[in-house]
Amino acid sequence: MVVSAMLHKFHCEITMAMNGKESVDLFIEGRKFDIIFCDKDMPIMSGPEAIDKIRAMGESDVKIVGLSANNNAQEVFINVGADVFVPKPMKFDVLKDMIQEVINKKNNSMV
């Protein structure tokens, strides 16, 4: 919810999944995203499990950010295919840099 509130400040289109299974189901339905923020401890299916399934579907273009208050989660997230791990609470400047990177990548691919 905190990340969602920060993303609104960047005028991002946001789709929220309440658990890992919902996030996987969005990809199964054919939805495409530029960036995903995935919490480690989500109900029904954990963030790392969801990332593993999303990457197994061949989704390599989406930037995936693992989030957790547990600093030991970094290795778990990176091992399943997250691009980056950010400890919670996420700082606004860190989020701003990530969003700018995604925007730049998208703009460069349109050229």
Phi and psi restraints in degrees (range 20) as a CNS / XPLOR table:
assign (resid 1 and name C) (resid 2 and name N)
       (resid 2 and name CA) (resid 2 and name C) 1.0 -65.2 20.0 2
assign (resid 2 and name N) (resid 2 and name CA)
       (resid 2 and name C) (resid 3 and name N) 1.0 -45.3 20.0 2
assign (resid 2 and name C) (resid 3 and name N)
       (resid 3 and name CA) (resid 3 and name C) 1.0 -63.5 20.0 2
assign (resid 3 and name N) (resid 3 and name CA)
       (resid 3 and name C) (resid 4 and name N) 1.0 -40.4 20.0 2
assign (resid 3 and name C) (resid 4 and name N)
       (resid 4 and name CA) (resid 4 and name C) 1.0 -58.9 20.0 2
assign (resid 4 and name N) (resid 4 and name CA)
       (resid 4 and name C) (resid 5 and name N) 1.0 -44.4 20.0 2
assign (resid 4 and name C) (resid 5 and name N)
       (resid 5 and name CA) (resid 5 and name C) 1.0 -62.3 20.0 2
assign (resid 5 and name N) (resid 5 and name CA)
       (resid 5 and name C) (resid 6 and name N) 1.0 -40.1 20.0 2
assign (resid 5 and name C) (resid 6 and name N)
       (resid 6 and name CA) (resid 6 and name C) 1.0 -67.6 20.0 2
assign (resid 6 and name N) (resid 6 and name CA)
       (resid 6 and name C) (resid 7 and name N) 1.0 -38.8 20.0 2
assign (resid 6 and name C) (resid 7 and name N)
       (resid 7 and name CA) (resid 7 and name C) 1.0 -63.5 20.0 2
assign (resid 7 and name N) (resid 7 and name CA)
       (resid 7 and name C) (resid 8 and name N) 1.0 -33.8 20.0 2
assign (resid 7 and name C) (resid 8 and name N)
       (resid 8 and name CA) (resid 8 and name C) 1.0 -59.6 20.0 2
assign (resid 8 and name N) (resid 8 and name CA)
       (resid 8 and name C) (resid 9 and name N) 1.0 -30.6 20.0 2
assign (resid 8 and name C) (resid 9 and name N)
       (resid 9 and name CA) (resid 9 and name C) 1.0 -66.7 20.0 2
assign (resid 9 and name N) (resid 9 and name CA)
       (resid 9 and name C) (resid 10 and name N) 1.0 -21.8 20.0 2
assign (resid 9 and name C) (resid 10 and name N)
       (resid 10 and name CA) (resid 10 and name C) 1.0 -96.5 20.0 2
assign (resid 10 and name N) (resid 10 and name CA)
       (resid 10 and name C) (resid 11 and name N) 1.0 4.5 20.0 2
assign (resid 10 and name C) (resid 11 and name N)
       (resid 11 and name CA) (resid 11 and name C) 1.0 61.1 20.0 2
assign (resid 11 and name N) (resid 11 and name CA)
       (resid 11 and name C) (resid 12 and name N) 1.0 37.0 20.0 2
assign (resid 11 and name C) (resid 12 and name N)
       (resid 12 and name CA) (resid 12 and name C) 1.0 -81.2 20.0 2
assign (resid 12 and name N) (resid 12 and name CA)
       (resid 12 and name C) (resid 13 and name N) 1.0 145.8 20.0 2
assign (resid 12 and name C) (resid 13 and name N)
       (resid 13 and name CA) (resid 13 and name C) 1.0 -79.4 20.0 2
assign (resid 13 and name N) (resid 13 and name CA)
       (resid 13 and name C) (resid 14 and name N) 1.0 126.7 20.0 2
assign (resid 13 and name C) (resid 14 and name N)
       (resid 14 and name CA) (resid 14 and name C) 1.0 -119.2 20.0 2
assign (resid 14 and name N) (resid 14 and name CA)
       (resid 14 and name C) (resid 15 and name N) 1.0 133.6 20.0 2
assign (resid 14 and name C) (resid 15 and name N)
       (resid 15 and name CA) (resid 15 and name C) 1.0 -119.7 20.0 2
assign (resid 15 and name N) (resid 15 and name CA)
       (resid 15 and name C) (resid 16 and name N) 1.0 124.5 20.0 2
assign (resid 15 and name C) (resid 16 and name N)
       (resid 16 and name CA) (resid 16 and name C) 1.0 -105.9 20.0 2
assign (resid 16 and name N) (resid 16 and name CA)
       (resid 16 and name C) (resid 17 and name N) 1.0 134.2 20.0 2
assign (resid 16 and name C) (resid 17 and name N)
       (resid 17 and name CA) (resid 17 and name C) 1.0 -109.1 20.0 2
assign (resid 17 and name N) (resid 17 and name CA)
       (resid 17 and name C) (resid 18 and name N) 1.0 133.7 20.0 2
assign (resid 17 and name C) (resid 18 and name N)
       (resid 18 and name CA) (resid 18 and name C) 1.0 -84.5 20.0 2
assign (resid 18 and name N) (resid 18 and name CA)
       (resid 18 and name C) (resid 19 and name N) 1.0 -10.7 20.0 2
assign (resid 18 and name C) (resid 19 and name N)
       (resid 19 and name CA) (resid 19 and name C) 1.0 -156.2 20.0 2
assign (resid 19 and name N) (resid 19 and name CA)
       (resid 19 and name C) (resid 20 and name N) 1.0 170.5 20.0 2
assign (resid 19 and name C) (resid 20 and name N)
       (resid 20 and name CA) (resid 20 and name C) 1.0 -61.3 20.0 2
assign (resid 20 and name N) (resid 20 and name CA)
       (resid 20 and name C) (resid 21 and name N) 1.0 -37.5 20.0 2
assign (resid 20 and name C) (resid 21 and name N)
       (resid 21 and name CA) (resid 21 and name C) 1.0 -63.1 20.0 2
assign (resid 21 and name N) (resid 21 and name CA)
       (resid 21 and name C) (resid 22 and name N) 1.0 -41.6 20.0 2
assign (resid 21 and name C) (resid 22 and name N)
       (resid 22 and name CA) (resid 22 and name C) 1.0 -60.9 20.0 2
assign (resid 22 and name N) (resid 22 and name CA)
       (resid 22 and name C) (resid 23 and name N) 1.0 -37.8 20.0 2
assign (resid 22 and name C) (resid 23 and name N)
       (resid 23 and name CA) (resid 23 and name C) 1.0 -66.6 20.0 2
assign (resid 23 and name N) (resid 23 and name CA)
       (resid 23 and name C) (resid 24 and name N) 1.0 -41.0 20.0 2
assign (resid 23 and name C) (resid 24 and name N)
       (resid 24 and name CA) (resid 24 and name C) 1.0 -64.5 20.0 2
assign (resid 24 and name N) (resid 24 and name CA)
       (resid 24 and name C) (resid 25 and name N) 1.0 -42.6 20.0 2
assign (resid 24 and name C) (resid 25 and name N)
       (resid 25 and name CA) (resid 25 and name C) 1.0 -60.2 20.0 2
assign (resid 25 and name N) (resid 25 and name CA)
       (resid 25 and name C) (resid 26 and name N) 1.0 -34.9 20.0 2
assign (resid 25 and name C) (resid 26 and name N)
       (resid 26 and name CA) (resid 26 and name C) 1.0 -60.8 20.0 2
assign (resid 26 and name N) (resid 26 and name CA)
       (resid 26 and name C) (resid 27 and name N) 1.0 -39.8 20.0 2
assign (resid 26 and name C) (resid 27 and name N)
       (resid 27 and name CA) (resid 27 and name C) 1.0 -71.0 20.0 2
assign (resid 27 and name N) (resid 27 and name CA)
       (resid 27 and name C) (resid 28 and name N) 1.0 -38.5 20.0 2
assign (resid 27 and name C) (resid 28 and name N)
       (resid 28 and name CA) (resid 28 and name C) 1.0 -60.0 20.0 2
assign (resid 28 and name N) (resid 28 and name CA)
       (resid 28 and name C) (resid 29 and name N) 1.0 -36.0 20.0 2
assign (resid 28 and name C) (resid 29 and name N)
       (resid 29 and name CA) (resid 29 and name C) 1.0 -73.6 20.0 2
assign (resid 29 and name N) (resid 29 and name CA)
       (resid 29 and name C) (resid 30 and name N) 1.0 -5.5 20.0 2
assign (resid 29 and name C) (resid 30 and name N)
       (resid 30 and name CA) (resid 30 and name C) 1.0 94.5 20.0 2
assign (resid 30 and name N) (resid 30 and name CA)
       (resid 30 and name C) (resid 31 and name N) 1.0 7.1 20.0 2
assign (resid 30 and name C) (resid 31 and name N)
       (resid 31 and name CA) (resid 31 and name C) 1.0 -68.8 20.0 2
assign (resid 31 and name N) (resid 31 and name CA)
       (resid 31 and name C) (resid 32 and name N) 1.0 147.4 20.0 2
assign (resid 31 and name C) (resid 32 and name N)
       (resid 32 and name CA) (resid 32 and name C) 1.0 -122.0 20.0 2
assign (resid 32 and name N) (resid 32 and name CA)
       (resid 32 and name C) (resid 33 and name N) 1.0 143.1 20.0 2
assign (resid 32 and name C) (resid 33 and name N)
       (resid 33 and name CA) (resid 33 and name C) 1.0 -135.6 20.0 2
assign (resid 33 and name N) (resid 33 and name CA)
       (resid 33 and name C) (resid 34 and name N) 1.0 152.3 20.0 2
assign (resid 33 and name C) (resid 34 and name N)
       (resid 34 and name CA) (resid 34 and name C) 1.0 -85.6 20.0 2
assign (resid 34 and name N) (resid 34 and name CA)
       (resid 34 and name C) (resid 35 and name N) 1.0 -33.8 20.0 2
assign (resid 34 and name C) (resid 35 and name N)
       (resid 35 and name CA) (resid 35 and name C) 1.0 -151.9 20.0 2
assign (resid 35 and name N) (resid 35 and name CA)
       (resid 35 and name C) (resid 36 and name N) 1.0 144.7 20.0 2
assign (resid 35 and name C) (resid 36 and name N)
       (resid 36 and name CA) (resid 36 and name C) 1.0 -127.0 20.0 2
assign (resid 36 and name N) (resid 36 and name CA)
       (resid 36 and name C) (resid 37 and name N) 1.0 135.7 20.0 2
assign (resid 36 and name C) (resid 37 and name N)
       (resid 37 and name CA) (resid 37 and name C) 1.0 -109.1 20.0 2
assign (resid 37 and name N) (resid 37 and name CA)
       (resid 37 and name C) (resid 38 and name N) 1.0 121.2 20.0 2
assign (resid 37 and name C) (resid 38 and name N)
       (resid 38 and name CA) (resid 38 and name C) 1.0 -124.5 20.0 2
assign (resid 38 and name N) (resid 38 and name CA)
       (resid 38 and name C) (resid 39 and name N) 1.0 118.2 20.0 2
assign (resid 38 and name C) (resid 39 and name N)
       (resid 39 and name CA) (resid 39 and name C) 1.0 -78.7 20.0 2
assign (resid 39 and name N) (resid 39 and name CA)
       (resid 39 and name C) (resid 40 and name N) 1.0 147.1 20.0 2
assign (resid 39 and name C) (resid 40 and name N)
       (resid 40 and name CA) (resid 40 and name C) 1.0 -66.4 20.0 2
assign (resid 40 and name N) (resid 40 and name CA)
       (resid 40 and name C) (resid 41 and name N) 1.0 -44.7 20.0 2
assign (resid 40 and name C) (resid 41 and name N)
       (resid 41 and name CA) (resid 41 and name C) 1.0 -103.8 20.0 2
assign (resid 41 and name N) (resid 41 and name CA)
       (resid 41 and name C) (resid 42 and name N) 1.0 72.6 20.0 2
assign (resid 41 and name C) (resid 42 and name N)
       (resid 42 and name CA) (resid 42 and name C) 1.0 -99.7 20.0 2
assign (resid 42 and name N) (resid 42 and name CA)
       (resid 42 and name C) (resid 43 and name N) 1.0 150.0 20.0 2
assign (resid 42 and name C) (resid 43 and name N)
       (resid 43 and name CA) (resid 43 and name C) 1.0 -70.7 20.0 2
assign (resid 43 and name N) (resid 43 and name CA)
       (resid 43 and name C) (resid 44 and name N) 1.0 162.8 20.0 2
assign (resid 43 and name C) (resid 44 and name N)
       (resid 44 and name CA) (resid 44 and name C) 1.0 68.1 20.0 2
assign (resid 44 and name N) (resid 44 and name CA)
       (resid 44 and name C) (resid 45 and name N) 1.0 -53.4 20.0 2
assign (resid 44 and name C) (resid 45 and name N)
       (resid 45 and name CA) (resid 45 and name C) 1.0 -142.8 20.0 2
assign (resid 45 and name N) (resid 45 and name CA)
       (resid 45 and name C) (resid 46 and name N) 1.0 128.7 20.0 2
assign (resid 45 and name C) (resid 46 and name N)
       (resid 46 and name CA) (resid 46 and name C) 1.0 -68.8 20.0 2
assign (resid 46 and name N) (resid 46 and name CA)
       (resid 46 and name C) (resid 47 and name N) 1.0 162.6 20.0 2
assign (resid 46 and name C) (resid 47 and name N)
       (resid 47 and name CA) (resid 47 and name C) 1.0 -56.5 20.0 2
assign (resid 47 and name N) (resid 47 and name CA)
       (resid 47 and name C) (resid 48 and name N) 1.0 -50.1 20.0 2
assign (resid 47 and name C) (resid 48 and name N)
       (resid 48 and name CA) (resid 48 and name C) 1.0 -60.0 20.0 2
assign (resid 48 and name N) (resid 48 and name CA)
       (resid 48 and name C) (resid 49 and name N) 1.0 -37.5 20.0 2
assign (resid 48 and name C) (resid 49 and name N)
       (resid 49 and name CA) (resid 49 and name C) 1.0 -63.5 20.0 2
assign (resid 49 and name N) (resid 49 and name CA)
       (resid 49 and name C) (resid 50 and name N) 1.0 -43.0 20.0 2
assign (resid 49 and name C) (resid 50 and name N)
       (resid 50 and name CA) (resid 50 and name C) 1.0 -63.2 20.0 2
assign (resid 50 and name N) (resid 50 and name CA)
       (resid 50 and name C) (resid 51 and name N) 1.0 -43.6 20.0 2
assign (resid 50 and name C) (resid 51 and name N)
       (resid 51 and name CA) (resid 51 and name C) 1.0 -61.2 20.0 2
assign (resid 51 and name N) (resid 51 and name CA)
       (resid 51 and name C) (resid 52 and name N) 1.0 -44.0 20.0 2
assign (resid 51 and name C) (resid 52 and name N)
       (resid 52 and name CA) (resid 52 and name C) 1.0 -57.5 20.0 2
assign (resid 52 and name N) (resid 52 and name CA)
       (resid 52 and name C) (resid 53 and name N) 1.0 -44.3 20.0 2
assign (resid 52 and name C) (resid 53 and name N)
       (resid 53 and name CA) (resid 53 and name C) 1.0 -69.1 20.0 2
assign (resid 53 and name N) (resid 53 and name CA)
       (resid 53 and name C) (resid 54 and name N) 1.0 -39.5 20.0 2
assign (resid 53 and name C) (resid 54 and name N)
       (resid 54 and name CA) (resid 54 and name C) 1.0 -64.8 20.0 2
assign (resid 54 and name N) (resid 54 and name CA)
       (resid 54 and name C) (resid 55 and name N) 1.0 -43.7 20.0 2
assign (resid 54 and name C) (resid 55 and name N)
       (resid 55 and name CA) (resid 55 and name C) 1.0 -66.6 20.0 2
assign (resid 55 and name N) (resid 55 and name CA)
       (resid 55 and name C) (resid 56 and name N) 1.0 -35.7 20.0 2
assign (resid 55 and name C) (resid 56 and name N)
       (resid 56 and name CA) (resid 56 and name C) 1.0 -65.4 20.0 2
assign (resid 56 and name N) (resid 56 and name CA)
       (resid 56 and name C) (resid 57 and name N) 1.0 -22.3 20.0 2
assign (resid 56 and name C) (resid 57 and name N)
       (resid 57 and name CA) (resid 57 and name C) 1.0 -80.7 20.0 2
assign (resid 57 and name N) (resid 57 and name CA)
       (resid 57 and name C) (resid 58 and name N) 1.0 -0.3 20.0 2
assign (resid 57 and name C) (resid 58 and name N)
       (resid 58 and name CA) (resid 58 and name C) 1.0 90.0 20.0 2
assign (resid 58 and name N) (resid 58 and name CA)
       (resid 58 and name C) (resid 59 and name N) 1.0 10.9 20.0 2
assign (resid 58 and name C) (resid 59 and name N)
       (resid 59 and name CA) (resid 59 and name C) 1.0 -79.8 20.0 2
assign (resid 59 and name N) (resid 59 and name CA)
       (resid 59 and name C) (resid 60 and name N) 1.0 90.5 20.0 2
assign (resid 59 and name C) (resid 60 and name N)
       (resid 60 and name CA) (resid 60 and name C) 1.0 -107.3 20.0 2
assign (resid 60 and name N) (resid 60 and name CA)
       (resid 60 and name C) (resid 61 and name N) 1.0 -13.5 20.0 2
assign (resid 60 and name C) (resid 61 and name N)
       (resid 61 and name CA) (resid 61 and name C) 1.0 -82.6 20.0 2
assign (resid 61 and name N) (resid 61 and name CA)
       (resid 61 and name C) (resid 62 and name N) 1.0 -22.4 20.0 2
assign (resid 61 and name C) (resid 62 and name N)
       (resid 62 and name CA) (resid 62 and name C) 1.0 -78.9 20.0 2
assign (resid 62 and name N) (resid 62 and name CA)
       (resid 62 and name C) (resid 63 and name N) 1.0 134.1 20.0 2
assign (resid 62 and name C) (resid 63 and name N)
       (resid 63 and name CA) (resid 63 and name C) 1.0 -81.0 20.0 2
assign (resid 63 and name N) (resid 63 and name CA)
       (resid 63 and name C) (resid 64 and name N) 1.0 128.2 20.0 2
assign (resid 63 and name C) (resid 64 and name N)
       (resid 64 and name CA) (resid 64 and name C) 1.0 -116.6 20.0 2
assign (resid 64 and name N) (resid 64 and name CA)
       (resid 64 and name C) (resid 65 and name N) 1.0 126.6 20.0 2
assign (resid 64 and name C) (resid 65 and name N)
       (resid 65 and name CA) (resid 65 and name C) 1.0 -112.5 20.0 2
assign (resid 65 and name N) (resid 65 and name CA)
       (resid 65 and name C) (resid 66 and name N) 1.0 120.0 20.0 2
assign (resid 65 and name C) (resid 66 and name N)
       (resid 66 and name CA) (resid 66 and name C) 1.0 -88.0 20.0 2
assign (resid 66 and name N) (resid 66 and name CA)
       (resid 66 and name C) (resid 67 and name N) 1.0 135.8 20.0 2
assign (resid 66 and name C) (resid 67 and name N)
       (resid 67 and name CA) (resid 67 and name C) 1.0 -124.7 20.0 2
assign (resid 67 and name N) (resid 67 and name CA)
       (resid 67 and name C) (resid 68 and name N) 1.0 137.6 20.0 2
assign (resid 67 and name C) (resid 68 and name N)
       (resid 68 and name CA) (resid 68 and name C) 1.0 -166.3 20.0 2
assign (resid 68 and name N) (resid 68 and name CA)
       (resid 68 and name C) (resid 69 and name N) 1.0 149.4 20.0 2
assign (resid 68 and name C) (resid 69 and name N)
       (resid 69 and name CA) (resid 69 and name C) 1.0 -79.0 20.0 2
assign (resid 69 and name N) (resid 69 and name CA)
       (resid 69 and name C) (resid 70 and name N) 1.0 -12.1 20.0 2
assign (resid 69 and name C) (resid 70 and name N)
       (resid 70 and name CA) (resid 70 and name C) 1.0 -93.7 20.0 2
assign (resid 70 and name N) (resid 70 and name CA)
       (resid 70 and name C) (resid 71 and name N) 1.0 107.9 20.0 2
assign (resid 70 and name C) (resid 71 and name N)
       (resid 71 and name CA) (resid 71 and name C) 1.0 -62.9 20.0 2
assign (resid 71 and name N) (resid 71 and name CA)
       (resid 71 and name C) (resid 72 and name N) 1.0 -20.4 20.0 2
assign (resid 71 and name C) (resid 72 and name N)
       (resid 72 and name CA) (resid 72 and name C) 1.0 -73.0 20.0 2
assign (resid 72 and name N) (resid 72 and name CA)
       (resid 72 and name C) (resid 73 and name N) 1.0 -6.2 20.0 2
assign (resid 72 and name C) (resid 73 and name N)
       (resid 73 and name CA) (resid 73 and name C) 1.0 -77.5 20.0 2
assign (resid 73 and name N) (resid 73 and name CA)
       (resid 73 and name C) (resid 74 and name N) 1.0 -14.8 20.0 2
assign (resid 73 and name C) (resid 74 and name N)
       (resid 74 and name CA) (resid 74 and name C) 1.0 -55.4 20.0 2
assign (resid 74 and name N) (resid 74 and name CA)
       (resid 74 and name C) (resid 75 and name N) 1.0 -48.8 20.0 2
assign (resid 74 and name C) (resid 75 and name N)
       (resid 75 and name CA) (resid 75 and name C) 1.0 -61.3 20.0 2
assign (resid 75 and name N) (resid 75 and name CA)
       (resid 75 and name C) (resid 76 and name N) 1.0 -41.3 20.0 2
assign (resid 75 and name C) (resid 76 and name N)
       (resid 76 and name CA) (resid 76 and name C) 1.0 -61.2 20.0 2
assign (resid 76 and name N) (resid 76 and name CA)
       (resid 76 and name C) (resid 77 and name N) 1.0 -47.5 20.0 2
assign (resid 76 and name C) (resid 77 and name N)
       (resid 77 and name CA) (resid 77 and name C) 1.0 -63.4 20.0 2
assign (resid 77 and name N) (resid 77 and name CA)
       (resid 77 and name C) (resid 78 and name N) 1.0 -46.7 20.0 2
assign (resid 77 and name C) (resid 78 and name N)
       (resid 78 and name CA) (resid 78 and name C) 1.0 -64.9 20.0 2
assign (resid 78 and name N) (resid 78 and name CA)
       (resid 78 and name C) (resid 79 and name N) 1.0 -37.9 20.0 2
assign (resid 78 and name C) (resid 79 and name N)
       (resid 79 and name CA) (resid 79 and name C) 1.0 -64.7 20.0 2
assign (resid 79 and name N) (resid 79 and name CA)
       (resid 79 and name C) (resid 80 and name N) 1.0 -27.6 20.0 2
assign (resid 79 and name C) (resid 80 and name N)
       (resid 80 and name CA) (resid 80 and name C) 1.0 -95.2 20.0 2
assign (resid 80 and name N) (resid 80 and name CA)
       (resid 80 and name C) (resid 81 and name N) 1.0 -2.1 20.0 2
assign (resid 80 and name C) (resid 81 and name N)
       (resid 81 and name CA) (resid 81 and name C) 1.0 116.2 20.0 2
assign (resid 81 and name N) (resid 81 and name CA)
       (resid 81 and name C) (resid 82 and name N) 1.0 6.3 20.0 2
assign (resid 81 and name C) (resid 82 and name N)
       (resid 82 and name CA) (resid 82 and name C) 1.0 -66.0 20.0 2
assign (resid 82 and name N) (resid 82 and name CA)
       (resid 82 and name C) (resid 83 and name N) 1.0 145.7 20.0 2
assign (resid 82 and name C) (resid 83 and name N)
       (resid 83 and name CA) (resid 83 and name C) 1.0 -79.0 20.0 2
assign (resid 83 and name N) (resid 83 and name CA)
       (resid 83 and name C) (resid 84 and name N) 1.0 -30.7 20.0 2
assign (resid 83 and name C) (resid 84 and name N)
       (resid 84 and name CA) (resid 84 and name C) 1.0 -155.1 20.0 2
assign (resid 84 and name N) (resid 84 and name CA)
       (resid 84 and name C) (resid 85 and name N) 1.0 153.1 20.0 2
assign (resid 84 and name C) (resid 85 and name N)
       (resid 85 and name CA) (resid 85 and name C) 1.0 -117.0 20.0 2
assign (resid 85 and name N) (resid 85 and name CA)
       (resid 85 and name C) (resid 86 and name N) 1.0 136.5 20.0 2
assign (resid 85 and name C) (resid 86 and name N)
       (resid 86 and name CA) (resid 86 and name C) 1.0 -129.1 20.0 2
assign (resid 86 and name N) (resid 86 and name CA)
       (resid 86 and name C) (resid 87 and name N) 1.0 124.0 20.0 2
assign (resid 86 and name C) (resid 87 and name N)
       (resid 87 and name CA) (resid 87 and name C) 1.0 -70.2 20.0 2
assign (resid 87 and name N) (resid 87 and name CA)
       (resid 87 and name C) (resid 88 and name N) 1.0 145.1 20.0 2
assign (resid 87 and name C) (resid 88 and name N)
       (resid 88 and name CA) (resid 88 and name C) 1.0 -87.0 20.0 2
assign (resid 88 and name N) (resid 88 and name CA)
       (resid 88 and name C) (resid 89 and name N) 1.0 146.0 20.0 2
assign (resid 88 and name C) (resid 89 and name N)
       (resid 89 and name CA) (resid 89 and name C) 1.0 -78.7 20.0 2
assign (resid 89 and name N) (resid 89 and name CA)
       (resid 89 and name C) (resid 90 and name N) 1.0 142.4 20.0 2
assign (resid 89 and name C) (resid 90 and name N)
       (resid 90 and name CA) (resid 90 and name C) 1.0 -73.1 20.0 2
assign (resid 90 and name N) (resid 90 and name CA)
       (resid 90 and name C) (resid 91 and name N) 1.0 136.7 20.0 2
assign (resid 90 and name C) (resid 91 and name N)
       (resid 91 and name CA) (resid 91 and name C) 1.0 -86.0 20.0 2
assign (resid 91 and name N) (resid 91 and name CA)
       (resid 91 and name C) (resid 92 and name N) 1.0 143.5 20.0 2
assign (resid 91 and name C) (resid 92 and name N)
       (resid 92 and name CA) (resid 92 and name C) 1.0 -55.8 20.0 2
assign (resid 92 and name N) (resid 92 and name CA)
       (resid 92 and name C) (resid 93 and name N) 1.0 -42.9 20.0 2
assign (resid 92 and name C) (resid 93 and name N)
       (resid 93 and name CA) (resid 93 and name C) 1.0 -64.5 20.0 2
assign (resid 93 and name N) (resid 93 and name CA)
       (resid 93 and name C) (resid 94 and name N) 1.0 -35.0 20.0 2
assign (resid 93 and name C) (resid 94 and name N)
       (resid 94 and name CA) (resid 94 and name C) 1.0 -65.4 20.0 2
assign (resid 94 and name N) (resid 94 and name CA)
       (resid 94 and name C) (resid 95 and name N) 1.0 -45.6 20.0 2
assign (resid 94 and name C) (resid 95 and name N)
       (resid 95 and name CA) (resid 95 and name C) 1.0 -62.7 20.0 2
assign (resid 95 and name N) (resid 95 and name CA)
       (resid 95 and name C) (resid 96 and name N) 1.0 -43.7 20.0 2
assign (resid 95 and name C) (resid 96 and name N)
       (resid 96 and name CA) (resid 96 and name C) 1.0 -57.6 20.0 2
assign (resid 96 and name N) (resid 96 and name CA)
       (resid 96 and name C) (resid 97 and name N) 1.0 -44.7 20.0 2
assign (resid 96 and name C) (resid 97 and name N)
       (resid 97 and name CA) (resid 97 and name C) 1.0 -63.4 20.0 2
assign (resid 97 and name N) (resid 97 and name CA)
       (resid 97 and name C) (resid 98 and name N) 1.0 -40.2 20.0 2
assign (resid 97 and name C) (resid 98 and name N)
       (resid 98 and name CA) (resid 98 and name C) 1.0 -65.6 20.0 2
assign (resid 98 and name N) (resid 98 and name CA)
       (resid 98 and name C) (resid 99 and name N) 1.0 -44.3 20.0 2
assign (resid 98 and name C) (resid 99 and name N)
       (resid 99 and name CA) (resid 99 and name C) 1.0 -63.9 20.0 2
assign (resid 99 and name N) (resid 99 and name CA)
       (resid 99 and name C) (resid 100 and name N) 1.0 -41.4 20.0 2
assign (resid 99 and name C) (resid 100 and name N)
       (resid 100 and name CA) (resid 100 and name C) 1.0 -62.6 20.0 2
assign (resid 100 and name N) (resid 100 and name CA)
       (resid 100 and name C) (resid 101 and name N) 1.0 -40.3 20.0 2
assign (resid 100 and name C) (resid 101 and name N)
       (resid 101 and name CA) (resid 101 and name C) 1.0 -61.0 20.0 2
assign (resid 101 and name N) (resid 101 and name CA)
       (resid 101 and name C) (resid 102 and name N) 1.0 -42.8 20.0 2
assign (resid 101 and name C) (resid 102 and name N)
       (resid 102 and name CA) (resid 102 and name C) 1.0 -66.2 20.0 2
assign (resid 102 and name N) (resid 102 and name CA)
       (resid 102 and name C) (resid 103 and name N) 1.0 -42.1 20.0 2
assign (resid 102 and name C) (resid 103 and name N)
       (resid 103 and name CA) (resid 103 and name C) 1.0 -62.7 20.0 2
assign (resid 103 and name N) (resid 103 and name CA)
       (resid 103 and name C) (resid 104 and name N) 1.0 -45.3 20.0 2
assign (resid 103 and name C) (resid 104 and name N)
       (resid 104 and name CA) (resid 104 and name C) 1.0 -60.9 20.0 2
assign (resid 104 and name N) (resid 104 and name CA)
       (resid 104 and name C) (resid 105 and name N) 1.0 -43.0 20.0 2
assign (resid 104 and name C) (resid 105 and name N)
       (resid 105 and name CA) (resid 105 and name C) 1.0 -62.6 20.0 2
assign (resid 105 and name N) (resid 105 and name CA)
       (resid 105 and name C) (resid 106 and name N) 1.0 -43.2 20.0 2
assign (resid 105 and name C) (resid 106 and name N)
       (resid 106 and name CA) (resid 106 and name C) 1.0 -65.5 20.0 2
assign (resid 106 and name N) (resid 106 and name CA)
       (resid 106 and name C) (resid 107 and name N) 1.0 -43.3 20.0 2
assign (resid 106 and name C) (resid 107 and name N)
       (resid 107 and name CA) (resid 107 and name C) 1.0 -63.6 20.0 2
assign (resid 107 and name N) (resid 107 and name CA)
       (resid 107 and name C) (resid 108 and name N) 1.0 -39.9 20.0 2
assign (resid 107 and name C) (resid 108 and name N)
       (resid 108 and name CA) (resid 108 and name C) 1.0 -68.3 20.0 2
assign (resid 108 and name N) (resid 108 and name CA)
       (resid 108 and name C) (resid 109 and name N) 1.0 -30.8 20.0 2
assign (resid 108 and name C) (resid 109 and name N)
       (resid 109 and name CA) (resid 109 and name C) 1.0 -78.1 20.0 2
assign (resid 109 and name N) (resid 109 and name CA)
       (resid 109 and name C) (resid 110 and name N) 1.0 -14.7 20.0 2
assign (resid 109 and name C) (resid 110 and name N)
       (resid 110 and name CA) (resid 110 and name C) 1.0 -87.0 20.0 2
assign (resid 110 and name N) (resid 110 and name CA)
       (resid 110 and name C) (resid 111 and name N) 1.0 -10.3 20.0 2
